[in-house]
Amino acid sequence: MALHALRRNVMRSILTCLGIIIGIAAVIAIVEIGQGSAYAIQQAIATLGSNVVQIDPHSTSIAGVSTGTGAKATLTADDCEAIIRECPAVRLGAPSVDLRMQVVYGNRNWSPRNILGTTPPYFIVRNWPVDEGQPFTEADVRDAAMVCLIGQTPAHELFKNESPLGKYVRVKNAQLKVVGILKAKGADTAGNDQDDFFIAPWTTVKFRLSSSRSNSNQPPAAVASTVNTTNQLYPEVQQQLYAAQSTTRAQDSPMIVRFADMDDVWISVISPQNIPLAIDQIRALLRERHKLADGAPDDFNIRDLTEISEARTSASRLMASLLLCVALISLIVGGVGVMNIMLVSVTERTREIGLRMAVGARGRDILLQFLIEAVLLCLAGGITGILLGRGVSSAVTAFLHWRTMPSLAAVVIAVGVSATVGIIFGFYPAWKASQLDPIEALRYE
């Protein structure tokens, strides 16, 4: 009977369902897009590594001009070893140095986003396995071995369809052997290509590829004023066999002193709950090692990368929740439309209601009849809305390349919500119909 009544006004039934269709479709699409976004952020967090904390040197200011983060040489590989050894909340650590330089193979060249010098634990800290080949070892770090690993982007740009393993690439005037290819990571949350990397032992990058932070400003007094004072022609005469180096020459060719300072130290904490404790332990240890007085500012920065990514996740969830609220408001508007049409239907079918009551229909029968009609309208709108929502999320994936994830829970909730809307907004018109006086209803024109 309910289906027959709805078929008498097909267009009105379709328009009545339209609000429910739009509301359910919006809910399904937003939930699937939100879940896809959350999954993408989780993947980005996973590429950062497990519970990662990054330490870098603090910025310095010279004559009122800030030189930026990392300008001060305050972090060393010994600091990293001390953190691993003396901070109980720390699981692993790896120092690193950065370099921007061109890599050449044959007649091809490529400038990676970063040439990174580090140690083997870096691959565990950053959750970055080797896809082909093998990582370098601690012995390679000690010996400053001429070996390297490359990401997927340089592997493709330099070697095309060749296998890079065992080949030699040139950086500056040094030949490095490719011993491994890193597994693909894709873009990070900022859109940077994480596969555009070139990784070697930090000693190789620091002392063989780069001359950064070598002390080129030694005063003339630091250079020996005499070369040979032991071989003299006559004991009484203080005469040198070789000419003393002039002040001008000493300034032009100073003695080069290598500093083993790091650009970053990457730390993996035992668990997310221990990150604040680990940061406190690291800060206390580094301040002690760097002999900083009480009240003096830190000469290093500590950044919790997991916290940054979680903040982005929270922002994404908040935006999805706000959009979901808008979709729910459209559902409520659709429910009001259903109630309005059902009230119109009750008014139009007053004589029909009176006739049914006259032949024995009770109030609850009339209530149930109109309630079923409202629920059927909402269920039809809900099912259509689910199909439309899935189509919208598929179109978003196809054309905008946003990640979406189908949600069975959202479908079940959508069906339940549509039925609930039908019951809630259809109850009043159905109750009003059931309360009609049969005599007055039969007289109604």
C-alpha positions as a LaTeX table, in Angstrom:
\begin{tabular}{lrrr}
\hline
Residue & $x$ (\AA) & $y$ (\AA) & $z$ (\AA) \\
\hline
Met1 & 0.00 & 0.00 & 0.00 \\
Ala2 & 2.85 & 2.39 & 0.84 \\
Leu3 & 4.59 & 1.69 & $-2.48$ \\
His4 & 1.33 & 2.14 & $-4.37$ \\
Ala5 & 0.74 & 5.49 & $-2.65$ \\
Leu6 & 4.27 & 6.69 & $-3.50$ \\
Arg7 & 3.92 & 5.62 & $-7.15$ \\
Arg8 & 0.85 & 7.84 & $-7.57$ \\
Asn9 & 3.11 & 10.93 & $-7.41$ \\
Val10 & 6.47 & 9.76 & $-8.77$ \\
Met11 & 7.94 & 13.21 & $-9.41$ \\
Arg12 & 6.96 & 14.47 & $-5.97$ \\
Ser13 & 8.50 & 11.38 & $-4.37$ \\
Ile14 & 11.75 & 11.88 & $-6.30$ \\
Leu15 & 11.96 & 15.55 & $-5.31$ \\
Thr16 & 11.22 & 14.60 & $-1.72$ \\
Cys17 & 14.12 & 12.13 & $-1.78$ \\
Leu18 & 16.49 & 14.70 & $-3.28$ \\
Gly19 & 17.43 & 16.26 & 0.05 \\
Ile20 & 18.17 & 12.85 & 1.55 \\
Ile21 & 20.16 & 11.84 & $-1.57$ \\
Ile22 & 22.37 & 14.93 & $-1.39$ \\
Gly23 & 22.90 & 14.59 & 2.36 \\
Ile24 & 23.83 & 10.88 & 2.26 \\
Ala25 & 26.05 & 11.36 & $-0.82$ \\
Ala26 & 27.88 & 14.19 & 0.94 \\
Val27 & 28.39 & 12.06 & 4.06 \\
Ile28 & 29.74 & 9.08 & 2.08 \\
Ala29 & 32.07 & 11.22 & $-0.08$ \\
Ile30 & 33.42 & 13.23 & 2.87 \\
Val31 & 34.03 & 10.13 & 5.00 \\
Glu32 & 35.87 & 8.34 & 2.17 \\
Ile33 & 37.96 & 11.40 & 1.28 \\
Gly34 & 38.71 & 11.99 & 4.96 \\
Gln35 & 39.80 & 8.40 & 5.51 \\
Gly36 & 41.98 & 8.53 & 2.40 \\
Ser37 & 43.58 & 11.76 & 3.62 \\
Ala38 & 44.19 & 10.29 & 7.08 \\
Tyr39 & 45.75 & 7.19 & 5.52 \\
Ala40 & 48.00 & 9.33 & 3.32 \\
Ile41 & 49.18 & 11.30 & 6.37 \\
Gln42 & 49.80 & 8.07 & 8.28 \\
Gln43 & 51.92 & 6.85 & 5.38 \\
Ala44 & 53.81 & 10.13 & 5.42 \\
Ile45 & 54.41 & 9.72 & 9.16 \\
Ala46 & 55.65 & 6.17 & 8.51 \\
Thr47 & 58.16 & 7.47 & 5.94 \\
Leu48 & 59.57 & 9.83 & 8.55 \\
Gly49 & 60.44 & 6.86 & 10.70 \\
Ser50 & 59.35 & 5.51 & 14.04 \\
Asn51 & 59.08 & 8.15 & 16.79 \\
Val52 & 61.67 & 10.42 & 15.22 \\
Val53 & 63.31 & 13.40 & 16.90 \\
Gln54 & 65.58 & 15.67 & 14.85 \\
Ile55 & 68.36 & 17.76 & 16.39 \\
Asp56 & 70.14 & 20.50 & 14.45 \\
Pro57 & 72.50 & 23.36 & 15.38 \\
His58 & 70.98 & 26.64 & 16.48 \\
Ser59 & 71.08 & 29.75 & 14.33 \\
Thr60 & 73.73 & 32.39 & 14.98 \\
Ser61 & 73.66 & 36.15 & 14.63 \\
Ile62 & 76.64 & 38.12 & 13.32 \\
Ala63 & 76.48 & 41.92 & 13.49 \\
Gly64 & 72.72 & 41.74 & 13.90 \\
Val65 & 72.29 & 39.48 & 10.86 \\
Ser66 & 70.88 & 36.01 & 11.45 \\
Thr67 & 72.78 & 33.32 & 9.59 \\
Gly68 & 69.99 & 30.78 & 9.88 \\
Thr69 & 69.67 & 27.37 & 11.45 \\
Gly70 & 72.77 & 25.21 & 11.24 \\
Ala71 & 75.24 & 28.04 & 10.86 \\
Lys72 & 76.90 & 27.29 & 14.18 \\
Ala73 & 79.09 & 24.20 & 14.49 \\
Thr74 & 77.80 & 22.74 & 17.76 \\
Leu75 & 76.78 & 19.14 & 17.03 \\
Thr76 & 79.27 & 16.32 & 16.55 \\
Ala77 & 79.18 & 12.58 & 16.00 \\
Asp78 & 80.37 & 12.21 & 19.60 \\
Asp79 & 77.22 & 14.01 & 20.75 \\
Cys80 & 75.15 & 11.40 & 18.92 \\
Glu81 & 77.09 & 8.55 & 20.52 \\
Ala82 & 76.63 & 10.13 & 23.95 \\
Ile83 & 72.87 & 10.48 & 23.42 \\
Ile84 & 72.55 & 6.80 & 22.49 \\
Arg85 & 74.71 & 5.76 & 25.42 \\
Glu86 & 73.35 & 7.99 & 28.19 \\
Cys87 & 69.66 & 8.63 & 27.34 \\
Pro88 & 67.54 & 5.59 & 28.36 \\
Ala89 & 64.51 & 6.72 & 26.32 \\
Val90 & 66.51 & 6.72 & 23.06 \\
Arg91 & 66.57 & 3.60 & 20.91 \\
Leu92 & 68.87 & 4.56 & 18.02 \\
Gly93 & 70.60 & 7.59 & 16.62 \\
Ala94 & 72.42 & 8.67 & 13.47 \\
Pro95 & 74.38 & 11.86 & 12.72 \\
Ser96 & 74.15 & 13.39 & 9.26 \\
Val97 & 75.73 & 16.05 & 7.07 \\
Asp98 & 74.13 & 17.62 & 4.00 \\
Leu99 & 75.58 & 18.58 & 0.65 \\
Arg100 & 74.17 & 19.91 & $-2.60$ \\
Met101 & 76.25 & 18.87 & $-5.59$ \\
Gln102 & 75.93 & 17.39 & $-9.06$ \\
Val103 & 76.22 & 13.63 & $-9.59$ \\
Val104 & 77.56 & 12.43 & $-12.96$ \\
Tyr105 & 77.38 & 9.05 & $-14.66$ \\
Gly106 & 78.71 & 8.76 & $-18.20$ \\
Asn107 & 77.16 & 11.59 & $-20.23$ \\
Arg108 & 74.26 & 12.06 & $-17.79$ \\
Asn109 & 74.14 & 14.28 & $-14.72$ \\
Trp110 & 71.66 & 14.94 & $-11.93$ \\
Ser111 & 71.51 & 17.24 & $-8.90$ \\
Pro112 & 69.77 & 15.33 & $-6.10$ \\
Arg113 & 67.64 & 17.22 & $-3.60$ \\
Asn114 & 70.15 & 16.17 & $-0.98$ \\
Ile115 & 73.47 & 14.37 & $-0.78$ \\
Leu116 & 73.39 & 13.00 & 2.74 \\
Gly117 & 76.26 & 11.63 & 4.78 \\
Thr118 & 75.23 & 9.42 & 7.69 \\
Thr119 & 75.69 & 6.05 & 9.44 \\
Pro120 & 73.91 & 2.68 & 8.97 \\
Pro121 & 71.36 & 3.22 & 11.83 \\
Tyr122 & 69.89 & 6.10 & 9.79 \\
Phe123 & 68.03 & 3.62 & 7.61 \\
Ile124 & 66.34 & 2.11 & 10.68 \\
Val125 & 65.60 & 5.47 & 12.30 \\
Arg126 & 63.96 & 6.80 & 9.12 \\
Asn127 & 62.32 & 3.45 & 8.29 \\
Trp128 & 64.03 & 3.38 & 4.89 \\
Pro129 & 64.91 & $-0.16$ & 3.73 \\
Val130 & 67.20 & $-0.93$ & 0.81 \\
Asp131 & 65.31 & $-2.21$ & $-2.23$ \\
Glu132 & 68.33 & $-3.65$ & $-4.07$ \\
Gly133 & 71.89 & $-4.25$ & $-2.96$ \\
Gln134 & 72.95 & $-3.58$ & 0.61 \\
Pro135 & 73.63 & $-0.59$ & 2.88 \\
Phe136 & 77.13 & 0.51 & 3.75 \\
Thr137 & 78.65 & $-0.57$ & 7.08 \\
Glu138 & 80.26 & 1.01 & 10.12 \\
Ala139 & 83.62 & $-0.03$ & 8.67 \\
Asp140 & 82.82 & 2.06 & 5.58 \\
Val141 & 82.12 & 5.02 & 7.87 \\
Arg142 & 85.43 & 4.57 & 9.72 \\
Asp143 & 87.38 & 4.24 & 6.47 \\
Ala144 & 85.51 & 7.01 & 4.63 \\
Ala145 & 84.84 & 4.43 & 1.92 \\
Met146 & 83.86 & 5.61 & $-1.54$ \\
Val147 & 80.47 & 3.87 & $-1.60$ \\
Cys148 & 76.93 & 5.22 & $-1.82$ \\
Leu149 & 73.24 & 4.38 & $-2.00$ \\
Ile150 & 70.87 & 6.21 & $-4.33$ \\
Gly151 & 67.14 & 6.82 & $-4.33$ \\
Gln152 & 64.73 & 5.83 & $-7.06$ \\
Thr153 & 64.80 & 9.26 & $-8.73$ \\
Pro154 & 68.58 & 9.51 & $-9.30$ \\
Ala155 & 68.61 & 5.83 & $-10.27$ \\
His156 & 66.10 & 6.54 & $-13.03$ \\
Glu157 & 67.63 & 9.85 & $-14.15$ \\
Leu158 & 71.23 & 8.63 & $-14.28$ \\
Phe159 & 70.90 & 4.99 & $-15.29$ \\
Lys160 & 67.55 & 4.85 & $-17.13$ \\
Asn161 & 66.97 & 1.12 & $-17.69$ \\
Glu162 & 70.41 & 0.00 & $-16.48$ \\
Ser163 & 71.06 & $-1.52$ & $-13.08$ \\
Pro164 & 73.04 & 0.99 & $-10.95$ \\
Leu165 & 74.53 & $-1.71$ & $-8.71$ \\
Gly166 & 78.30 & $-1.88$ & $-9.00$ \\
Lys167 & 78.49 & 1.19 & $-11.23$ \\
Tyr168 & 80.60 & 4.23 & $-10.37$ \\
Val169 & 79.26 & 7.77 & $-10.25$ \\
Arg170 & 81.30 & 10.93 & $-9.99$ \\
Val171 & 80.70 & 13.61 & $-7.38$ \\
Lys172 & 83.10 & 16.53 & $-7.74$ \\
Asn173 & 86.38 & 14.68 & $-8.51$ \\
Ala174 & 85.55 & 11.55 & $-6.51$ \\
Gln175 & 84.35 & 8.21 & $-7.86$ \\
Leu176 & 81.75 & 6.45 & $-5.67$ \\
Lys177 & 80.53 & 2.90 & $-6.15$ \\
Val178 & 76.75 & 2.35 & $-5.98$ \\
Val179 & 76.16 & $-0.50$ & $-3.52$ \\
Gly180 & 72.41 & $-0.17$ & $-3.04$ \\
Ile181 & 69.15 & 1.37 & $-4.21$ \\
Leu182 & 66.73 & 2.75 & $-1.63$ \\
Lys183 & 63.11 & 1.68 & $-1.57$ \\
Ala184 & 60.63 & 4.17 & $-3.02$ \\
Lys185 & 59.01 & 6.52 & $-0.50$ \\
Gly186 & 57.12 & 8.98 & $-2.69$ \\
Ala187 & 56.38 & 12.57 & $-1.73$ \\
Asp188 & 56.23 & 13.78 & 1.85 \\
Thr189 & 53.42 & 15.86 & 3.38 \\
Ala190 & 55.01 & 19.03 & 1.96 \\
Gly191 & 55.11 & 17.57 & $-1.56$ \\
Asn192 & 58.90 & 17.08 & $-1.67$ \\
Asp193 & 60.29 & 14.07 & $-3.52$ \\
Gln194 & 61.76 & 11.82 & $-0.82$ \\
Asp195 & 63.28 & 9.50 & $-3.43$ \\
Asp196 & 65.59 & 12.23 & $-4.78$ \\
Phe197 & 68.37 & 11.26 & $-2.34$ \\
Phe198 & 72.02 & 10.25 & $-2.51$ \\
Ile199 & 73.41 & 8.73 & 0.71 \\
Ala200 & 77.03 & 7.91 & 1.62 \\
Pro201 & 79.05 & 7.51 & 4.84 \\
Trp202 & 79.23 & 10.85 & 6.62 \\
Thr203 & 83.02 & 10.74 & 6.73 \\
Thr204 & 83.09 & 10.41 & 2.95 \\
Val205 & 80.73 & 13.33 & 2.43 \\
Lys206 & 82.40 & 15.49 & 5.07 \\
Phe207 & 86.07 & 14.92 & 4.34 \\
Arg208 & 86.19 & 13.75 & 0.71 \\
Leu209 & 83.31 & 15.48 & $-1.06$ \\
Ser210 & 82.88 & 18.67 & 0.92 \\
Ser211 & 85.23 & 21.28 & 2.35 \\
Ser212 & 82.51 & 23.05 & 4.30 \\
Arg213 & 83.32 & 24.46 & 7.70 \\
Ser214 & 87.05 & 23.96 & 7.22 \\
Asn215 & 88.84 & 26.60 & 9.19 \\
Ser216 & 90.04 & 29.06 & 6.57 \\
Asn217 & 90.40 & 32.00 & 8.93 \\
Gln218 & 93.38 & 30.97 & 11.06 \\
Pro219 & 95.47 & 33.94 & 12.17 \\
Pro220 & 99.09 & 34.15 & 11.01 \\
Ala221 & 100.29 & 33.32 & 14.52 \\
Ala222 & 98.75 & 29.87 & 14.12 \\
Val223 & 101.24 & 29.12 & 11.33 \\
Ala224 & 104.81 & 28.23 & 12.27 \\
Ser225 & 107.16 & 31.12 & 11.68 \\
Thr226 & 110.11 & 28.78 & 11.24 \\
Val227 & 110.42 & 25.59 & 9.28 \\
Asn228 & 113.76 & 24.13 & 10.35 \\
Thr229 & 115.47 & 25.20 & 13.56 \\
Thr230 & 117.53 & 22.07 & 14.21 \\
Asn231 & 119.94 & 22.15 & 11.30 \\
Gln232 & 122.15 & 25.18 & 11.65 \\
Leu233 & 125.42 & 25.86 & 9.96 \\
Tyr234 & 126.99 & 27.37 & 13.06 \\
Pro235 & 125.83 & 26.96 & 16.64 \\
Glu236 & 126.55 & 30.59 & 17.44 \\
Val237 & 124.59 & 31.96 & 14.50 \\
Gln238 & 120.78 & 31.71 & 14.59 \\
Gln239 & 120.37 & 31.37 & 10.85 \\
Gln240 & 117.66 & 29.27 & 9.17 \\
Leu241 & 118.32 & 26.96 & 6.28 \\
Tyr242 & 114.95 & 27.87 & 4.71 \\
Ala243 & 113.29 & 31.23 & 4.42 \\
Ala244 & 110.57 & 31.97 & 6.96 \\
Gln245 & 107.00 & 32.13 & 5.68 \\
Ser246 & 105.83 & 35.69 & 5.31 \\
Thr247 & 102.70 & 37.04 & 6.99 \\
Thr248 & 101.03 & 37.61 & 3.61 \\
Arg249 & 101.70 & 34.05 & 2.50 \\
Ala250 & 100.43 & 32.68 & 5.81 \\
Gln251 & 97.16 & 34.55 & 5.30 \\
Asp252 & 96.87 & 33.39 & 1.68 \\
Ser253 & 97.48 & 29.70 & 2.49 \\
Pro254 & 96.23 & 29.00 & 6.02 \\
Met255 & 96.39 & 25.60 & 7.63 \\
Ile256 & 93.16 & 23.72 & 6.98 \\
Val257 & 91.55 & 22.26 & 10.08 \\
Arg258 & 88.76 & 19.74 & 9.70 \\
Phe259 & 85.80 & 19.96 & 12.05 \\
Ala260 & 83.62 & 16.86 & 12.45 \\
Asp261 & 80.46 & 18.90 & 13.06 \\
Met262 & 77.07 & 17.57 & 11.99 \\
Asp263 & 74.17 & 19.27 & 10.24 \\
Asp264 & 71.61 & 17.03 & 11.96 \\
Val265 & 71.29 & 14.20 & 14.43 \\
Trp266 & 68.35 & 11.83 & 13.90 \\
Ile267 & 67.05 & 10.07 & 17.00 \\
Ser268 & 64.55 & 7.20 & 17.27 \\
Val269 & 62.73 & 7.06 & 20.61 \\
Ile270 & 61.57 & 3.81 & 22.21 \\
Ser271 & 57.85 & 4.71 & 22.03 \\
Pro272 & 55.65 & 7.75 & 21.27 \\
Gln273 & 54.89 & 8.11 & 24.99 \\
Asn274 & 58.61 & 8.49 & 25.73 \\
Ile275 & 59.22 & 11.34 & 23.25 \\
Pro276 & 58.83 & 14.18 & 25.84 \\
Leu277 & 61.09 & 12.28 & 28.27 \\
Ala278 & 63.68 & 11.67 & 25.53 \\
Ile279 & 63.68 & 15.37 & 24.57 \\
Asp280 & 64.29 & 16.37 & 28.20 \\
Gln281 & 67.13 & 13.84 & 28.52 \\
Ile282 & 68.73 & 14.96 & 25.24 \\
Arg283 & 68.49 & 18.65 & 26.16 \\
Ala284 & 70.06 & 18.10 & 29.59 \\
Leu285 & 72.88 & 15.98 & 28.15 \\
Leu286 & 73.75 & 18.37 & 25.30 \\
Arg287 & 73.72 & 21.40 & 27.58 \\
Glu288 & 76.15 & 19.59 & 29.89 \\
Arg289 & 78.40 & 18.49 & 27.02 \\
His290 & 78.40 & 21.96 & 25.43 \\
Lys291 & 79.09 & 23.58 & 28.82 \\
Leu292 & 76.17 & 25.99 & 28.64 \\
Ala293 & 75.64 & 28.14 & 31.72 \\
Asp294 & 72.31 & 28.19 & 33.56 \\
Gly295 & 69.98 & 30.58 & 31.81 \\
Ala296 & 71.96 & 30.53 & 28.57 \\
Pro297 & 69.94 & 29.61 & 25.47 \\
Asp298 & 70.39 & 26.22 & 23.82 \\
Asp299 & 72.87 & 26.10 & 20.96 \\
Phe300 & 70.76 & 23.43 & 19.26 \\
Asn301 & 67.17 & 22.83 & 18.19 \\
Ile302 & 65.13 & 19.70 & 18.96 \\
Arg303 & 62.15 & 18.97 & 16.73 \\
Asp304 & 59.58 & 16.24 & 17.24 \\
Leu305 & 58.66 & 15.21 & 13.68 \\
Thr306 & 55.94 & 12.83 & 14.87 \\
Glu307 & 54.24 & 15.69 & 16.69 \\
Ile308 & 54.31 & 17.83 & 13.55 \\
Ser309 & 52.71 & 15.06 & 11.48 \\
Glu310 & 50.13 & 14.36 & 14.18 \\
Ala311 & 49.22 & 18.05 & 14.19 \\
Arg312 & 48.59 & 17.81 & 10.44 \\
Thr313 & 46.50 & 14.71 & 11.03 \\
Ser314 & 44.44 & 16.53 & 13.67 \\
Ala315 & 43.92 & 19.47 & 11.31 \\
Ser316 & 42.77 & 17.08 & 8.57 \\
Arg317 & 40.37 & 15.35 & 10.95 \\
Leu318 & 38.99 & 18.70 & 12.13 \\
Met319 & 38.33 & 19.78 & 8.55 \\
Ala320 & 36.64 & 16.46 & 7.77 \\
Ser321 & 34.49 & 16.80 & 10.91 \\
Leu322 & 33.40 & 20.31 & 9.91 \\
Leu323 & 32.46 & 19.13 & 6.42 \\
Leu324 & 30.62 & 16.18 & 7.97 \\
Cys325 & 28.60 & 18.60 & 10.10 \\
Val326 & 27.61 & 20.49 & 6.94 \\
Ala327 & 26.53 & 17.20 & 5.36 \\
Leu328 & 24.47 & 16.31 & 8.42 \\
Ile329 & 22.78 & 19.70 & 8.24 \\
Ser330 & 21.76 & 18.91 & 4.66 \\
Leu331 & 20.35 & 15.61 & 5.95 \\
Ile332 & 18.24 & 17.50 & 8.48 \\
Val333 & 17.02 & 19.82 & 5.73 \\
Gly334 & 16.12 & 16.75 & 3.67 \\
Gly335 & 14.22 & 15.31 & 6.66 \\
Val336 & 12.23 & 18.53 & 7.01 \\
Gly337 & 11.35 & 18.22 & 3.32 \\
Val338 & 10.10 & 14.68 & 3.91 \\
Met339 & 7.96 & 15.84 & 6.83 \\
Asn340 & 6.53 & 18.69 & 4.76 \\
Ile341 & 5.56 & 16.42 & 1.87 \\
Met342 & 4.04 & 13.86 & 4.23 \\
Leu343 & 1.90 & 16.58 & 5.85 \\
Val344 & 0.72 & 17.60 & 2.37 \\
Ser345 & $-0.02$ & 13.94 & 1.64 \\
Val346 & $-2.09$ & 13.63 & 4.83 \\
Thr347 & $-4.10$ & 16.71 & 3.85 \\
Glu348 & $-4.69$ & 15.40 & 0.32 \\
Arg349 & $-5.75$ & 11.94 & 1.51 \\
Thr350 & $-8.04$ & 12.95 & 4.36 \\
Arg351 & $-11.08$ & 11.28 & 2.74 \\
Glu352 & $-9.02$ & 8.11 & 2.13 \\
Ile353 & $-8.03$ & 8.05 & 5.80 \\
Gly354 & $-11.65$ & 8.53 & 6.89 \\
Leu355 & $-12.80$ & 5.72 & 4.59 \\
Arg356 & $-10.18$ & 3.34 & 5.96 \\
Met357 & $-11.19$ & 4.13 & 9.51 \\
Ala358 & $-14.87$ & 3.65 & 8.60 \\
Val359 & $-14.21$ & 0.09 & 7.40 \\
Gly360 & $-12.27$ & $-0.87$ & 10.55 \\
Ala361 & $-8.74$ & 0.55 & 10.34 \\
Arg362 & $-7.42$ & 1.60 & 13.73 \\
Gly363 & $-5.30$ & 4.63 & 14.50 \\
Arg364 & $-2.13$ & 2.58 & 14.77 \\
Asp365 & $-2.78$ & 1.11 & 11.29 \\
Ile366 & $-2.95$ & 4.60 & 9.79 \\
Leu367 & 0.14 & 5.61 & 11.80 \\
Leu368 & 2.07 & 2.59 & 10.52 \\
Gln369 & 0.99 & 3.18 & 6.91 \\
Phe370 & 2.24 & 6.78 & 6.75 \\
Leu371 & 5.34 & 5.96 & 8.78 \\
Ile372 & 6.31 & 3.19 & 6.33 \\
Glu373 & 5.83 & 5.62 & 3.43 \\
Ala374 & 8.23 & 8.12 & 5.05 \\
Val375 & 10.82 & 5.43 & 5.82 \\
Leu376 & 10.63 & 4.07 & 2.26 \\
Leu377 & 11.20 & 7.56 & 0.88 \\
Cys378 & 14.27 & 8.03 & 3.07 \\
Leu379 & 15.65 & 4.55 & 2.38 \\
Ala380 & 15.30 & 5.07 & $-1.36$ \\
Gly381 & 17.10 & 8.40 & $-1.01$ \\
Gly382 & 19.75 & 6.78 & 1.19 \\
Ile383 & 20.54 & 3.99 & $-1.28$ \\
Thr384 & 20.70 & 6.45 & $-4.18$ \\
Gly385 & 22.86 & 8.76 & $-2.06$ \\
Ile386 & 25.29 & 5.91 & $-1.29$ \\
Leu387 & 25.75 & 5.19 & $-4.99$ \\
Leu388 & 26.15 & 8.89 & $-5.76$ \\
Gly389 & 28.65 & 9.34 & $-2.91$ \\
Arg390 & 30.76 & 6.42 & $-4.15$ \\
Gly391 & 30.68 & 7.92 & $-7.62$ \\
Val392 & 31.83 & 11.31 & $-6.31$ \\
Ser393 & 34.74 & 9.80 & $-4.35$ \\
Ser394 & 35.77 & 7.74 & $-7.41$ \\
Ala395 & 35.66 & 10.87 & $-9.56$ \\
Val396 & 37.78 & 12.75 & $-7.01$ \\
Thr397 & 40.38 & 9.96 & $-7.15$ \\
Ala398 & 40.33 & 9.83 & $-10.97$ \\
Phe399 & 40.46 & 13.56 & $-11.74$ \\
Leu400 & 42.00 & 15.24 & $-8.68$ \\
His401 & 44.25 & 12.28 & $-7.73$ \\
Trp402 & 43.20 & 12.52 & $-4.08$ \\
Arg403 & 43.39 & 9.31 & $-2.15$ \\
Thr404 & 40.01 & 7.92 & $-1.02$ \\
Met405 & 39.17 & 4.78 & 0.92 \\
Pro406 & 35.80 & 2.95 & 0.76 \\
Ser407 & 34.13 & 2.74 & 4.15 \\
Leu408 & 31.65 & $-0.05$ & 4.91 \\
Ala409 & 30.91 & 1.59 & 8.26 \\
Ala410 & 29.89 & 4.81 & 6.48 \\
Val411 & 27.50 & 2.87 & 4.22 \\
Val412 & 25.88 & 1.09 & 7.18 \\
Ile413 & 25.62 & 4.35 & 9.12 \\
Ala414 & 24.14 & 6.11 & 6.07 \\
Val415 & 21.40 & 3.49 & 5.74 \\
Gly416 & 20.69 & 3.68 & 9.47 \\
Val417 & 20.63 & 7.47 & 9.43 \\
Ser418 & 18.28 & 7.62 & 6.46 \\
Ala419 & 15.85 & 5.18 & 8.13 \\
Thr420 & 16.06 & 7.16 & 11.38 \\
Val421 & 15.37 & 10.43 & 9.56 \\
Gly422 & 12.32 & 8.80 & 7.97 \\
Ile423 & 11.03 & 7.64 & 11.36 \\
Ile424 & 11.70 & 10.94 & 13.16 \\
Phe425 & 10.40 & 13.31 & 10.49 \\
Gly426 & 7.64 & 10.98 & 9.34 \\
Phe427 & 6.21 & 10.31 & 12.77 \\
Tyr428 & 4.37 & 13.62 & 13.22 \\
Pro429 & 2.50 & 13.51 & 9.90 \\
Ala430 & 1.65 & 9.83 & 10.53 \\
Trp431 & 0.45 & 10.60 & 14.07 \\
Lys432 & $-1.62$ & 13.52 & 12.78 \\
Ala433 & $-3.26$ & 11.20 & 10.23 \\
Ser434 & $-4.02$ & 8.60 & 12.90 \\
Gln435 & $-5.78$ & 11.21 & 15.09 \\
Leu436 & $-8.33$ & 12.26 & 12.44 \\
Asp437 & $-12.02$ & 11.85 & 13.29 \\
Pro438 & $-13.51$ & 9.39 & 10.75 \\
Ile439 & $-16.78$ & 11.39 & 10.42 \\
Glu440 & $-14.95$ & 14.68 & 9.83 \\
Ala441 & $-12.55$ & 12.95 & 7.43 \\
Leu442 & $-15.44$ & 11.56 & 5.33 \\
Arg443 & $-16.99$ & 15.02 & 5.12 \\
Tyr444 & $-13.70$ & 16.60 & 4.02 \\
Glu445 & $-13.70$ & 17.99 & 0.48 \\
\hline
\end{tabular}
